Amino acid sequence: MITMIALSAVLSFGIVALFMPILIKKLRELKASQTERECLESHQAKVGTPTMGGLLIMLAVLVAGIIISATYGGRTAAVLILTIGFGIIGFLDDFLKVVLRRSDGLIAWQKFGLQFLVTIVFAFYLTQVLHLSLALRVPFFPSVYLDFGWFNYVILFVAVLGTVNGVNFTDGLDGLATTVTIIVAGFFAVVCLHEAPDLVCICVAVIGALLGFLIYNHYPAKIFMGDTGSLALGGFVAGIAYVLQMPLFIILVGLIYMIEVISVILQVGYFKLTHGKRIFRMAPIHHHFELGGWSEKKVVLVFSVVTLVMCVISYFGV
């Protein structure tokens, strides 16, 4: 087990760290760069920075995941379904926007339809192939599970799509989604050590890939992960949580993801209701703090510390 854990971490880290310079060069040649909001003056220096770095994160996790699945079986495969499935959706969206220059990328119904399809495949595999329950483990009450029958499927779709889009919204500052997700993956890795040793390796593979990516994604970032990476990471978080019957824990360990989503919903809703007024200076909420004078490094540090504290608290509720 220790050998496989080490292999997963080193392999995923090595793939990302060693091949990222090649990918950055290729993306620059394709002019596959991210467009920044004009109202964020501090972000104008980022114009021209390549995006779609999530391709290597996804590749590293897939390679490690295949090896892990061959050794430990199908529960790792379940996590890969969401991770790679949503990563492919993100790649399609990125490719249309930054390579083919279609400003909207995937149309909303196309993106939602594909996300819905991937989630259906995951739910089928989880319940019909692995025969796992969708009952929800209650934090701080380890012997208590909430089972709502067929309504569990509705909860699954809301939880998966909410988590994926939460990570996507969090990816807006150099190293933010990367750092926060390293901590969340670390939480699940520690839980798996005691409860699901076969799943430790996939958690460690994600951590290794993200550490390799952070070399190039810390401030000032040389590359962004794009929707390719953020959707894949959201799929991982939702997938590992559901395999462990711990989606309710996402509310705690993924508090930053949830706050980011809620800030966008509140901002858009309030803007429409009041015909132009805003609650925040800008949404997602990390931009609100930026416009309030916080540096990117400070936002990343504070959000990461909040995530770490929530993970420690959550561990006592396992």
ChimeraX commands (.cxc) that place a marker at each C-alpha (Angstrom):
marker #1 position 0.00,0.00,0.00 radius 0.5
marker #1 position 2.76,2.47,0.93 radius 0.5
marker #1 position 4.54,1.74,-2.35 radius 0.5
marker #1 position 1.37,2.38,-4.36 radius 0.5
marker #1 position 0.66,5.61,-2.47 radius 0.5
marker #1 position 4.19,6.86,-3.19 radius 0.5
marker #1 position 3.96,5.77,-6.84 radius 0.5
marker #1 position 0.65,7.59,-7.29 radius 0.5
marker #1 position 2.01,10.82,-5.84 radius 0.5
marker #1 position 5.35,10.75,-7.67 radius 0.5
marker #1 position 3.84,9.69,-11.00 radius 0.5
marker #1 position 1.14,12.36,-11.07 radius 0.5
marker #1 position 3.48,15.06,-9.79 radius 0.5
marker #1 position 6.14,14.10,-12.34 radius 0.5
marker #1 position 3.78,14.11,-15.31 radius 0.5
marker #1 position 2.53,17.61,-14.52 radius 0.5
marker #1 position 5.81,19.16,-13.37 radius 0.5
marker #1 position 7.94,17.78,-16.22 radius 0.5
marker #1 position 5.57,18.24,-19.15 radius 0.5
marker #1 position 3.95,21.56,-18.19 radius 0.5
marker #1 position 6.67,23.71,-19.86 radius 0.5
marker #1 position 5.99,21.87,-23.13 radius 0.5
marker #1 position 2.25,22.44,-22.78 radius 0.5
marker #1 position 2.74,26.12,-21.94 radius 0.5
marker #1 position 4.85,26.58,-25.07 radius 0.5
marker #1 position 2.26,24.81,-27.24 radius 0.5
marker #1 position -0.64,26.82,-25.79 radius 0.5
marker #1 position 1.26,30.05,-26.41 radius 0.5
marker #1 position 1.71,29.03,-30.03 radius 0.5
marker #1 position -2.04,28.42,-30.27 radius 0.5
marker #1 position -2.66,31.73,-28.47 radius 0.5
marker #1 position -4.90,29.80,-26.11 radius 0.5
marker #1 position -5.09,32.51,-23.47 radius 0.5
marker #1 position -7.74,33.59,-21.00 radius 0.5
marker #1 position -9.63,36.88,-21.29 radius 0.5
marker #1 position -9.63,39.02,-18.15 radius 0.5
marker #1 position -12.34,41.41,-16.93 radius 0.5
marker #1 position -11.46,45.01,-17.76 radius 0.5
marker #1 position -12.78,46.26,-14.39 radius 0.5
marker #1 position -10.03,44.29,-12.61 radius 0.5
marker #1 position -6.99,46.45,-13.30 radius 0.5
marker #1 position -4.66,44.14,-11.39 radius 0.5
marker #1 position -5.62,41.32,-13.74 radius 0.5
marker #1 position -4.72,43.07,-16.97 radius 0.5
marker #1 position -1.14,41.83,-16.62 radius 0.5
marker #1 position -2.57,38.31,-16.90 radius 0.5
marker #1 position -3.82,38.90,-20.46 radius 0.5
marker #1 position -2.05,36.44,-22.73 radius 0.5
marker #1 position -1.38,33.89,-20.00 radius 0.5
marker #1 position -2.14,30.43,-21.39 radius 0.5
marker #1 position -5.08,28.46,-20.05 radius 0.5
marker #1 position -6.17,24.78,-20.32 radius 0.5
marker #1 position -3.36,23.65,-18.01 radius 0.5
marker #1 position -5.93,21.30,-16.52 radius 0.5
marker #1 position -5.20,18.97,-19.43 radius 0.5
marker #1 position -2.06,17.71,-17.70 radius 0.5
marker #1 position -3.80,17.51,-14.32 radius 0.5
marker #1 position -6.48,15.34,-15.90 radius 0.5
marker #1 position -3.91,13.20,-17.78 radius 0.5
marker #1 position -1.83,12.64,-14.64 radius 0.5
marker #1 position -4.85,11.61,-12.55 radius 0.5
marker #1 position -6.10,9.35,-15.36 radius 0.5
marker #1 position -2.77,7.53,-15.75 radius 0.5
marker #1 position -2.40,7.06,-12.00 radius 0.5
marker #1 position -6.07,6.16,-11.70 radius 0.5
marker #1 position -5.87,3.39,-14.30 radius 0.5
marker #1 position -2.96,1.80,-12.43 radius 0.5
marker #1 position -4.80,2.17,-9.12 radius 0.5
marker #1 position -8.05,0.74,-10.55 radius 0.5
marker #1 position -6.20,-2.28,-11.92 radius 0.5
marker #1 position -4.82,-2.92,-8.43 radius 0.5
marker #1 position -7.68,-2.01,-6.12 radius 0.5
marker #1 position -10.84,-2.29,-8.19 radius 0.5
marker #1 position -13.93,-0.37,-9.11 radius 0.5
marker #1 position -14.37,2.30,-6.45 radius 0.5
marker #1 position -11.45,4.25,-7.90 radius 0.5
marker #1 position -13.06,3.92,-11.33 radius 0.5
marker #1 position -16.21,5.55,-9.95 radius 0.5
marker #1 position -14.21,8.61,-8.91 radius 0.5
marker #1 position -12.53,8.69,-12.32 radius 0.5
marker #1 position -15.91,8.73,-14.10 radius 0.5
marker #1 position -16.75,12.11,-12.59 radius 0.5
marker #1 position -13.19,13.48,-12.65 radius 0.5
marker #1 position -12.45,12.68,-16.29 radius 0.5
marker #1 position -16.03,13.08,-17.46 radius 0.5
marker #1 position -16.33,16.63,-16.20 radius 0.5
marker #1 position -12.75,17.36,-17.26 radius 0.5
marker #1 position -13.66,16.47,-20.87 radius 0.5
marker #1 position -16.67,18.81,-20.70 radius 0.5
marker #1 position -14.40,21.57,-19.44 radius 0.5
marker #1 position -11.90,20.85,-22.22 radius 0.5
marker #1 position -14.61,21.12,-24.89 radius 0.5
marker #1 position -15.72,24.45,-23.44 radius 0.5
marker #1 position -12.15,25.77,-23.24 radius 0.5
marker #1 position -11.27,24.54,-26.73 radius 0.5
marker #1 position -14.26,26.29,-28.29 radius 0.5
marker #1 position -13.54,29.52,-26.41 radius 0.5
marker #1 position -9.78,29.91,-26.55 radius 0.5
marker #1 position -8.70,27.86,-29.57 radius 0.5
marker #1 position -11.63,28.20,-31.98 radius 0.5
marker #1 position -12.41,31.69,-30.60 radius 0.5
marker #1 position -16.12,31.05,-30.00 radius 0.5
marker #1 position -16.78,33.51,-27.19 radius 0.5
marker #1 position -19.52,31.51,-25.46 radius 0.5
marker #1 position -17.88,28.08,-25.68 radius 0.5
marker #1 position -20.47,25.40,-25.09 radius 0.5
marker #1 position -24.02,26.72,-25.07 radius 0.5
marker #1 position -25.62,26.54,-21.62 radius 0.5
marker #1 position -27.96,23.68,-22.52 radius 0.5
marker #1 position -25.10,21.73,-24.09 radius 0.5
marker #1 position -22.93,22.12,-21.00 radius 0.5
marker #1 position -25.76,21.23,-18.63 radius 0.5
marker #1 position -26.81,18.29,-20.81 radius 0.5
marker #1 position -23.30,16.84,-20.82 radius 0.5
marker #1 position -22.93,17.35,-17.07 radius 0.5
marker #1 position -26.29,15.65,-16.56 radius 0.5
marker #1 position -25.19,12.71,-18.72 radius 0.5
marker #1 position -21.90,12.21,-16.87 radius 0.5
marker #1 position -23.74,12.34,-13.55 radius 0.5
marker #1 position -26.24,9.71,-14.75 radius 0.5
marker #1 position -23.36,7.38,-15.71 radius 0.5
marker #1 position -21.77,7.93,-12.29 radius 0.5
marker #1 position -25.05,7.28,-10.43 radius 0.5
marker #1 position -25.64,4.09,-12.44 radius 0.5
marker #1 position -22.12,2.80,-11.84 radius 0.5
marker #1 position -22.30,3.64,-8.15 radius 0.5
marker #1 position -25.64,1.95,-7.50 radius 0.5
marker #1 position -25.92,-0.79,-10.13 radius 0.5
marker #1 position -22.30,-1.89,-10.58 radius 0.5
marker #1 position -20.76,-1.21,-7.17 radius 0.5
marker #1 position -24.09,-1.60,-5.33 radius 0.5
marker #1 position -23.28,1.30,-3.03 radius 0.5
marker #1 position -25.98,3.15,-1.13 radius 0.5
marker #1 position -26.76,6.82,-1.76 radius 0.5
marker #1 position -27.67,7.32,1.90 radius 0.5
marker #1 position -25.97,10.37,3.36 radius 0.5
marker #1 position -23.62,10.07,6.32 radius 0.5
marker #1 position -24.32,12.81,8.88 radius 0.5
marker #1 position -21.27,14.75,10.15 radius 0.5
marker #1 position -20.55,14.31,13.87 radius 0.5
marker #1 position -23.05,11.44,14.04 radius 0.5
marker #1 position -21.06,8.56,12.47 radius 0.5
marker #1 position -23.77,5.95,12.91 radius 0.5
marker #1 position -26.53,8.14,11.44 radius 0.5
marker #1 position -27.35,8.00,7.72 radius 0.5
marker #1 position -30.10,9.91,5.93 radius 0.5
marker #1 position -31.89,7.85,3.30 radius 0.5
marker #1 position -34.57,9.57,1.22 radius 0.5
marker #1 position -35.23,6.69,-1.19 radius 0.5
marker #1 position -35.56,7.74,-4.83 radius 0.5
marker #1 position -35.05,11.39,-3.78 radius 0.5
marker #1 position -31.42,10.48,-3.09 radius 0.5
marker #1 position -30.89,10.73,-6.86 radius 0.5
marker #1 position -32.15,14.32,-6.89 radius 0.5
marker #1 position -29.79,15.15,-4.03 radius 0.5
marker #1 position -26.93,13.48,-5.91 radius 0.5
marker #1 position -27.47,15.63,-9.00 radius 0.5
marker #1 position -27.69,18.82,-6.94 radius 0.5
marker #1 position -24.60,17.90,-4.90 radius 0.5
marker #1 position -22.49,16.91,-7.91 radius 0.5
marker #1 position -23.41,19.85,-10.13 radius 0.5
marker #1 position -23.19,22.29,-7.21 radius 0.5
marker #1 position -19.73,21.06,-6.23 radius 0.5
marker #1 position -18.40,21.08,-9.78 radius 0.5
marker #1 position -19.61,24.61,-10.44 radius 0.5
marker #1 position -18.38,25.71,-7.00 radius 0.5
marker #1 position -14.83,24.68,-7.85 radius 0.5
marker #1 position -15.24,26.33,-11.25 radius 0.5
marker #1 position -16.20,29.67,-9.63 radius 0.5
marker #1 position -13.31,29.35,-7.15 radius 0.5
marker #1 position -10.83,29.20,-10.01 radius 0.5
marker #1 position -10.35,32.94,-10.47 radius 0.5
marker #1 position -7.07,33.82,-8.77 radius 0.5
marker #1 position -3.55,32.48,-9.14 radius 0.5
marker #1 position -3.30,29.27,-7.13 radius 0.5
marker #1 position -6.68,29.63,-5.39 radius 0.5
marker #1 position -8.61,26.59,-6.65 radius 0.5
marker #1 position -5.34,24.62,-6.72 radius 0.5
marker #1 position -4.45,25.28,-3.08 radius 0.5
marker #1 position -7.96,24.90,-1.68 radius 0.5
marker #1 position -8.45,21.59,-3.50 radius 0.5
marker #1 position -5.08,20.23,-2.32 radius 0.5
marker #1 position -6.32,20.71,1.24 radius 0.5
marker #1 position -9.73,19.14,0.51 radius 0.5
marker #1 position -8.07,16.17,-1.22 radius 0.5
marker #1 position -5.78,15.85,1.79 radius 0.5
marker #1 position -8.79,15.62,4.10 radius 0.5
marker #1 position -10.30,12.79,2.07 radius 0.5
marker #1 position -6.92,11.04,1.87 radius 0.5
marker #1 position -6.65,11.03,5.69 radius 0.5
marker #1 position -10.23,9.72,6.00 radius 0.5
marker #1 position -9.50,6.99,3.47 radius 0.5
marker #1 position -6.43,5.85,5.39 radius 0.5
marker #1 position -8.75,4.65,8.14 radius 0.5
marker #1 position -11.92,3.79,6.26 radius 0.5
marker #1 position -11.14,3.06,2.60 radius 0.5
marker #1 position -7.44,2.28,1.97 radius 0.5
marker #1 position -8.19,1.48,-1.70 radius 0.5
marker #1 position -9.12,5.13,-2.27 radius 0.5
marker #1 position -6.07,6.75,-0.65 radius 0.5
marker #1 position -4.04,6.49,-3.84 radius 0.5
marker #1 position -6.48,8.43,-6.05 radius 0.5
marker #1 position -6.59,11.22,-3.46 radius 0.5
marker #1 position -2.79,11.31,-3.33 radius 0.5
marker #1 position -2.62,11.27,-7.15 radius 0.5
marker #1 position -4.78,14.41,-7.25 radius 0.5
marker #1 position -2.61,16.07,-4.59 radius 0.5
marker #1 position 0.55,15.18,-6.52 radius 0.5
marker #1 position -0.85,16.55,-9.79 radius 0.5
marker #1 position -1.94,19.79,-8.11 radius 0.5
marker #1 position 1.42,20.27,-6.38 radius 0.5
marker #1 position 3.09,19.86,-9.77 radius 0.5
marker #1 position 0.65,22.38,-11.25 radius 0.5
marker #1 position 1.16,24.85,-8.39 radius 0.5
marker #1 position 4.79,25.25,-9.46 radius 0.5
marker #1 position 3.46,27.10,-12.52 radius 0.5
marker #1 position 0.14,28.37,-11.14 radius 0.5
marker #1 position 1.26,30.26,-8.02 radius 0.5
marker #1 position 1.30,34.05,-8.22 radius 0.5
marker #1 position 2.17,35.32,-10.78 radius 0.5
marker #1 position 0.77,32.36,-12.70 radius 0.5
marker #1 position 2.45,31.13,-15.86 radius 0.5
marker #1 position -0.63,29.10,-16.76 radius 0.5
marker #1 position -4.26,28.71,-15.67 radius 0.5
marker #1 position -6.13,25.41,-15.34 radius 0.5
marker #1 position -9.23,26.62,-17.21 radius 0.5
marker #1 position -12.57,24.82,-17.09 radius 0.5
marker #1 position -10.68,21.66,-18.06 radius 0.5
marker #1 position -9.03,21.58,-14.65 radius 0.5
marker #1 position -11.67,23.18,-12.44 radius 0.5
marker #1 position -14.51,20.93,-13.65 radius 0.5
marker #1 position -12.30,17.86,-13.32 radius 0.5
marker #1 position -11.39,18.81,-9.74 radius 0.5
marker #1 position -15.03,19.42,-8.91 radius 0.5
marker #1 position -15.82,15.99,-10.27 radius 0.5
marker #1 position -13.12,14.47,-8.09 radius 0.5
marker #1 position -14.38,16.13,-4.90 radius 0.5
marker #1 position -17.98,15.09,-5.57 radius 0.5
marker #1 position -16.94,11.60,-6.66 radius 0.5
marker #1 position -14.76,10.75,-3.68 radius 0.5
marker #1 position -17.36,12.19,-1.29 radius 0.5
marker #1 position -20.14,10.04,-2.76 radius 0.5
marker #1 position -18.12,6.84,-2.83 radius 0.5
marker #1 position -17.48,7.41,0.88 radius 0.5
marker #1 position -21.15,8.36,1.45 radius 0.5
marker #1 position -19.91,11.75,2.66 radius 0.5
marker #1 position -21.46,14.38,0.35 radius 0.5
marker #1 position -22.75,16.32,3.37 radius 0.5
marker #1 position -19.13,16.85,4.38 radius 0.5
marker #1 position -18.62,18.91,1.22 radius 0.5
marker #1 position -20.64,21.65,2.89 radius 0.5
marker #1 position -17.92,21.81,5.56 radius 0.5
marker #1 position -14.63,21.02,3.81 radius 0.5
marker #1 position -15.79,22.71,0.61 radius 0.5
marker #1 position -17.13,25.78,2.41 radius 0.5
marker #1 position -15.17,28.08,0.10 radius 0.5
marker #1 position -16.68,26.39,-2.98 radius 0.5
marker #1 position -20.16,26.88,-1.52 radius 0.5
marker #1 position -19.57,30.52,-0.60 radius 0.5
marker #1 position -18.31,31.23,-4.12 radius 0.5
marker #1 position -21.47,29.73,-5.66 radius 0.5
marker #1 position -23.82,31.47,-3.23 radius 0.5
marker #1 position -22.12,34.82,-3.85 radius 0.5
marker #1 position -22.80,34.51,-7.59 radius 0.5
marker #1 position -26.42,33.43,-7.07 radius 0.5
marker #1 position -27.06,36.30,-4.64 radius 0.5
marker #1 position -25.35,38.84,-6.87 radius 0.5
marker #1 position -27.24,37.86,-10.00 radius 0.5
marker #1 position -30.57,37.54,-8.20 radius 0.5
marker #1 position -30.25,40.87,-6.37 radius 0.5
marker #1 position -29.08,42.61,-9.55 radius 0.5
marker #1 position -32.21,41.48,-11.41 radius 0.5
marker #1 position -34.61,42.22,-8.55 radius 0.5
marker #1 position -33.24,45.73,-7.94 radius 0.5
marker #1 position -32.58,46.54,-11.61 radius 0.5
marker #1 position -28.86,47.07,-11.29 radius 0.5
marker #1 position -27.89,47.16,-7.62 radius 0.5
marker #1 position -25.23,44.83,-6.23 radius 0.5
marker #1 position -24.55,43.13,-2.90 radius 0.5
marker #1 position -20.84,42.59,-3.56 radius 0.5
marker #1 position -18.33,44.76,-5.38 radius 0.5
marker #1 position -17.99,41.83,-7.77 radius 0.5
marker #1 position -18.81,38.14,-7.79 radius 0.5
marker #1 position -17.51,35.47,-7.27 radius 0.5
marker #1 position -16.66,36.73,-3.81 radius 0.5
marker #1 position -12.86,36.48,-4.14 radius 0.5
marker #1 position -13.09,39.46,-6.53 radius 0.5
marker #1 position -15.09,41.37,-3.90 radius 0.5
marker #1 position -12.13,41.11,-1.54 radius 0.5
marker #1 position -9.71,42.04,-4.32 radius 0.5
marker #1 position -11.62,45.22,-5.07 radius 0.5
marker #1 position -11.65,45.89,-1.32 radius 0.5
marker #1 position -7.87,46.11,-1.34 radius 0.5
marker #1 position -6.79,42.53,-0.63 radius 0.5
marker #1 position -3.91,41.20,-2.72 radius 0.5
marker #1 position -4.32,37.91,-4.58 radius 0.5
marker #1 position -1.84,36.29,-2.21 radius 0.5
marker #1 position -3.86,37.40,0.82 radius 0.5
marker #1 position -7.14,36.07,-0.62 radius 0.5
marker #1 position -5.51,32.72,-1.44 radius 0.5
marker #1 position -3.93,32.51,2.03 radius 0.5
marker #1 position -7.13,33.37,3.92 radius 0.5
marker #1 position -9.34,31.08,1.82 radius 0.5
marker #1 position -6.83,28.25,2.21 radius 0.5
marker #1 position -6.60,28.71,5.98 radius 0.5
marker #1 position -10.41,28.70,6.23 radius 0.5
marker #1 position -10.48,25.46,4.24 radius 0.5
marker #1 position -7.79,23.90,6.45 radius 0.5
marker #1 position -9.67,24.84,9.63 radius 0.5
marker #1 position -12.91,23.43,8.25 radius 0.5
marker #1 position -11.14,20.20,7.26 radius 0.5
marker #1 position -9.72,19.81,10.77 radius 0.5
marker #1 position -13.15,20.42,12.32 radius 0.5
marker #1 position -14.73,17.98,9.84 radius 0.5
marker #1 position -12.23,15.27,10.71 radius 0.5
marker #1 position -13.60,15.19,14.24 radius 0.5
marker #1 position -17.03,14.72,12.74 radius 0.5
marker #1 position -16.09,11.62,10.72 radius 0.5
marker link #1:1,2 radius 0.2
marker link #1:2,3 radius 0.2
marker link #1:3,4 radius 0.2
marker link #1:4,5 radius 0.2
marker link #1:5,6 radius 0.2
marker link #1:6,7 radius 0.2
marker link #1:7,8 radius 0.2
marker link #1:8,9 radius 0.2
marker link #1:9,10 radius 0.2
marker link #1:10,11 radius 0.2
marker link #1:11,12 radius 0.2
marker link #1:12,13 radius 0.2
marker link #1:13,14 radius 0.2
marker link #1:14,15 radius 0.2
marker link #1:15,16 radius 0.2
marker link #1:16,17 radius 0.2
marker link #1:17,18 radius 0.2
marker link #1:18,19 radius 0.2
marker link #1:19,20 radius 0.2
marker link #1:20,21 radius 0.2
marker link #1:21,22 radius 0.2
marker link #1:22,23 radius 0.2
marker link #1:23,24 radius 0.2
marker link #1:24,25 radius 0.2
marker link #1:25,26 radius 0.2
marker link #1:26,27 radius 0.2
marker link #1:27,28 radius 0.2
marker link #1:28,29 radius 0.2
marker link #1:29,30 radius 0.2
marker link #1:30,31 radius 0.2
marker link #1:31,32 radius 0.2
marker link #1:32,33 radius 0.2
marker link #1:33,34 radius 0.2
marker link #1:34,35 radius 0.2
marker link #1:35,36 radius 0.2
marker link #1:36,37 radius 0.2
marker link #1:37,38 radius 0.2
marker link #1:38,39 radius 0.2
marker link #1:39,40 radius 0.2
marker link #1:40,41 radius 0.2
marker link #1:41,42 radius 0.2
marker link #1:42,43 radius 0.2
marker link #1:43,44 radius 0.2
marker link #1:44,45 radius 0.2
marker link #1:45,46 radius 0.2
marker link #1:46,47 radius 0.2
marker link #1:47,48 radius 0.2
marker link #1:48,49 radius 0.2
marker link #1:49,50 radius 0.2
marker link #1:50,51 radius 0.2
marker link #1:51,52 radius 0.2
marker link #1:52,53 radius 0.2
marker link #1:53,54 radius 0.2
marker link #1:54,55 radius 0.2
marker link #1:55,56 radius 0.2
marker link #1:56,57 radius 0.2
marker link #1:57,58 radius 0.2
marker link #1:58,59 radius 0.2
marker link #1:59,60 radius 0.2
marker link #1:60,61 radius 0.2
marker link #1:61,62 radius 0.2
marker link #1:62,63 radius 0.2
marker link #1:63,64 radius 0.2
marker link #1:64,65 radius 0.2
marker link #1:65,66 radius 0.2
marker link #1:66,67 radius 0.2
marker link #1:67,68 radius 0.2
marker link #1:68,69 radius 0.2
marker link #1:69,70 radius 0.2
marker link #1:70,71 radius 0.2
marker link #1:71,72 radius 0.2
marker link #1:72,73 radius 0.2
marker link #1:73,74 radius 0.2
marker link #1:74,75 radius 0.2
marker link #1:75,76 radius 0.2
marker link #1:76,77 radius 0.2
marker link #1:77,78 radius 0.2
marker link #1:78,79 radius 0.2
marker link #1:79,80 radius 0.2
marker link #1:80,81 radius 0.2
marker link #1:81,82 radius 0.2
marker link #1:82,83 radius 0.2
marker link #1:83,84 radius 0.2
marker link #1:84,85 radius 0.2
marker link #1:85,86 radius 0.2
marker link #1:86,87 radius 0.2
marker link #1:87,88 radius 0.2
marker link #1:88,89 radius 0.2
marker link #1:89,90 radius 0.2
marker link #1:90,91 radius 0.2
marker link #1:91,92 radius 0.2
marker link #1:92,93 radius 0.2
marker link #1:93,94 radius 0.2
marker link #1:94,95 radius 0.2
marker link #1:95,96 radius 0.2
marker link #1:96,97 radius 0.2
marker link #1:97,98 radius 0.2
marker link #1:98,99 radius 0.2
marker link #1:99,100 radius 0.2
marker link #1:100,101 radius 0.2
marker link #1:101,102 radius 0.2
marker link #1:102,103 radius 0.2
marker link #1:103,104 radius 0.2
marker link #1:104,105 radius 0.2
marker link #1:105,106 radius 0.2
marker link #1:106,107 radius 0.2
marker link #1:107,108 radius 0.2
marker link #1:108,109 radius 0.2
marker link #1:109,110 radius 0.2
marker link #1:110,111 radius 0.2
marker link #1:111,112 radius 0.2
marker link #1:112,113 radius 0.2
marker link #1:113,114 radius 0.2
marker link #1:114,115 radius 0.2
marker link #1:115,116 radius 0.2
marker link #1:116,117 radius 0.2
marker link #1:117,118 radius 0.2
marker link #1:118,119 radius 0.2
marker link #1:119,120 radius 0.2
marker link #1:120,121 radius 0.2
marker link #1:121,122 radius 0.2
marker link #1:122,123 radius 0.2
marker link #1:123,124 radius 0.2
marker link #1:124,125 radius 0.2
marker link #1:125,126 radius 0.2
marker link #1:126,127 radius 0.2
marker link #1:127,128 radius 0.2
marker link #1:128,129 radius 0.2
marker link #1:129,130 radius 0.2
marker link #1:130,131 radius 0.2
marker link #1:131,132 radius 0.2
marker link #1:132,133 radius 0.2
marker link #1:133,134 radius 0.2
marker link #1:134,135 radius 0.2
marker link #1:135,136 radius 0.2
marker link #1:136,137 radius 0.2
marker link #1:137,138 radius 0.2
marker link #1:138,139 radius 0.2
marker link #1:139,140 radius 0.2
marker link #1:140,141 radius 0.2
marker link #1:141,142 radius 0.2
marker link #1:142,143 radius 0.2
marker link #1:143,144 radius 0.2
marker link #1:144,145 radius 0.2
marker link #1:145,146 radius 0.2
marker link #1:146,147 radius 0.2
marker link #1:147,148 radius 0.2
marker link #1:148,149 radius 0.2
marker link #1:149,150 radius 0.2
marker link #1:150,151 radius 0.2
marker link #1:151,152 radius 0.2
marker link #1:152,153 radius 0.2
marker link #1:153,154 radius 0.2
marker link #1:154,155 radius 0.2
marker link #1:155,156 radius 0.2
marker link #1:156,157 radius 0.2
marker link #1:157,158 radius 0.2
marker link #1:158,159 radius 0.2
marker link #1:159,160 radius 0.2
marker link #1:160,161 radius 0.2
marker link #1:161,162 radius 0.2
marker link #1:162,163 radius 0.2
marker link #1:163,164 radius 0.2
marker link #1:164,165 radius 0.2
marker link #1:165,166 radius 0.2
marker link #1:166,167 radius 0.2
marker link #1:167,168 radius 0.2
marker link #1:168,169 radius 0.2
marker link #1:169,170 radius 0.2
marker link #1:170,171 radius 0.2
marker link #1:171,172 radius 0.2
marker link #1:172,173 radius 0.2
marker link #1:173,174 radius 0.2
marker link #1:174,175 radius 0.2
marker link #1:175,176 radius 0.2
marker link #1:176,177 radius 0.2
marker link #1:177,178 radius 0.2
marker link #1:178,179 radius 0.2
marker link #1:179,180 radius 0.2
marker link #1:180,181 radius 0.2
marker link #1:181,182 radius 0.2
marker link #1:182,183 radius 0.2
marker link #1:183,184 radius 0.2
marker link #1:184,185 radius 0.2
marker link #1:185,186 radius 0.2
marker link #1:186,187 radius 0.2
marker link #1:187,188 radius 0.2
marker link #1:188,189 radius 0.2
marker link #1:189,190 radius 0.2
marker link #1:190,191 radius 0.2
marker link #1:191,192 radius 0.2
marker link #1:192,193 radius 0.2
marker link #1:193,194 radius 0.2
marker link #1:194,195 radius 0.2
marker link #1:195,196 radius 0.2
marker link #1:196,197 radius 0.2
marker link #1:197,198 radius 0.2
marker link #1:198,199 radius 0.2
marker link #1:199,200 radius 0.2
marker link #1:200,201 radius 0.2
marker link #1:201,202 radius 0.2
marker link #1:202,203 radius 0.2
marker link #1:203,204 radius 0.2
marker link #1:204,205 radius 0.2
marker link #1:205,206 radius 0.2
marker link #1:206,207 radius 0.2
marker link #1:207,208 radius 0.2
marker link #1:208,209 radius 0.2
marker link #1:209,210 radius 0.2
marker link #1:210,211 radius 0.2
marker link #1:211,212 radius 0.2
marker link #1:212,213 radius 0.2
marker link #1:213,214 radius 0.2
marker link #1:214,215 radius 0.2
marker link #1:215,216 radius 0.2
marker link #1:216,217 radius 0.2
marker link #1:217,218 radius 0.2
marker link #1:218,219 radius 0.2
marker link #1:219,220 radius 0.2
marker link #1:220,221 radius 0.2
marker link #1:221,222 radius 0.2
marker link #1:222,223 radius 0.2
marker link #1:223,224 radius 0.2
marker link #1:224,225 radius 0.2
marker link #1:225,226 radius 0.2
marker link #1:226,227 radius 0.2
marker link #1:227,228 radius 0.2
marker link #1:228,229 radius 0.2
marker link #1:229,230 radius 0.2
marker link #1:230,231 radius 0.2
marker link #1:231,232 radius 0.2
marker link #1:232,233 radius 0.2
marker link #1:233,234 radius 0.2
marker link #1:234,235 radius 0.2
marker link #1:235,236 radius 0.2
marker link #1:236,237 radius 0.2
marker link #1:237,238 radius 0.2
marker link #1:238,239 radius 0.2
marker link #1:239,240 radius 0.2
marker link #1:240,241 radius 0.2
marker link #1:241,242 radius 0.2
marker link #1:242,243 radius 0.2
marker link #1:243,244 radius 0.2
marker link #1:244,245 radius 0.2
marker link #1:245,246 radius 0.2
marker link #1:246,247 radius 0.2
marker link #1:247,248 radius 0.2
marker link #1:248,249 radius 0.2
marker link #1:249,250 radius 0.2
marker link #1:250,251 radius 0.2
marker link #1:251,252 radius 0.2
marker link #1:252,253 radius 0.2
marker link #1:253,254 radius 0.2
marker link #1:254,255 radius 0.2
marker link #1:255,256 radius 0.2
marker link #1:256,257 radius 0.2
marker link #1:257,258 radius 0.2
marker link #1:258,259 radius 0.2
marker link #1:259,260 radius 0.2
marker link #1:260,261 radius 0.2
marker link #1:261,262 radius 0.2
marker link #1:262,263 radius 0.2
marker link #1:263,264 radius 0.2
marker link #1:264,265 radius 0.2
marker link #1:265,266 radius 0.2
marker link #1:266,267 radius 0.2
marker link #1:267,268 radius 0.2
marker link #1:268,269 radius 0.2
marker link #1:269,270 radius 0.2
marker link #1:270,271 radius 0.2
marker link #1:271,272 radius 0.2
marker link #1:272,273 radius 0.2
marker link #1:273,274 radius 0.2
marker link #1:274,275 radius 0.2
marker link #1:275,276 radius 0.2
marker link #1:276,277 radius 0.2
marker link #1:277,278 radius 0.2
marker link #1:278,279 radius 0.2
marker link #1:279,280 radius 0.2
marker link #1:280,281 radius 0.2
marker link #1:281,282 radius 0.2
marker link #1:282,283 radius 0.2
marker link #1:283,284 radius 0.2
marker link #1:284,285 radius 0.2
marker link #1:285,286 radius 0.2
marker link #1:286,287 radius 0.2
marker link #1:287,288 radius 0.2
marker link #1:288,289 radius 0.2
marker link #1:289,290 radius 0.2
marker link #1:290,291 radius 0.2
marker link #1:291,292 radius 0.2
marker link #1:292,293 radius 0.2
marker link #1:293,294 radius 0.2
marker link #1:294,295 radius 0.2
marker link #1:295,296 radius 0.2
marker link #1:296,297 radius 0.2
marker link #1:297,298 radius 0.2
marker link #1:298,299 radius 0.2
marker link #1:299,300 radius 0.2
marker link #1:300,301 radius 0.2
marker link #1:301,302 radius 0.2
marker link #1:302,303 radius 0.2
marker link #1:303,304 radius 0.2
marker link #1:304,305 radius 0.2
marker link #1:305,306 radius 0.2
marker link #1:306,307 radius 0.2
marker link #1:307,308 radius 0.2
marker link #1:308,309 radius 0.2
marker link #1:309,310 radius 0.2
marker link #1:310,311 radius 0.2
marker link #1:311,312 radius 0.2
marker link #1:312,313 radius 0.2
marker link #1:313,314 radius 0.2
marker link #1:314,315 radius 0.2
marker link #1:315,316 radius 0.2
marker link #1:316,317 radius 0.2
marker link #1:317,318 radius 0.2
view
